[in-house]
Amino acid sequence: MKISARILALTLLVALLSGCTSFEREWRHARLEPPAAGQSLAGPWQGTWLSGANGHTGELRCIVTQKQTDEYEFWFKATYWKIFRARYLVTMPVEKTAEGWTFKGQENLGPLAGGIYSYTGSVNGTNLNATYSCKFDHGIFKLSRP
């Protein structure tokens, strides 16, 4: 391996690991003070995602943070093929319902990730269920409190 290729590989590894560190730090913090069941949408969630287009699946974790009265930030970390990880933020309006909360929004994750992703979901007690779709994929998220 040439020196420039080694430097590039090392740089990419450092970039990937440093991004994971901030999510992991926030994940540990969120798990220390989880909300009481059904009291808040905010906090940690974990589960799986499943593509309806190709059957791929993986682990999924999410940290939900309230930004405004009816707006929340969903910070997802997904595992793909057990070795690849993706992290992304989606800010969505949330509506309180008699059963829990509902949300709907979209985020442009870039052309390599599939462009604009649309999300629709709900939280009932300790379960967060959502659907997602983009130009090349669609599927479901099933999460619960850790």
Helices and strands as residue ranges (DSSP letters): H 3-32, E 43-51, E 57-68, E 71-80, E 84-96, E 101-108, E 116-124, E 127-133, E 138-144
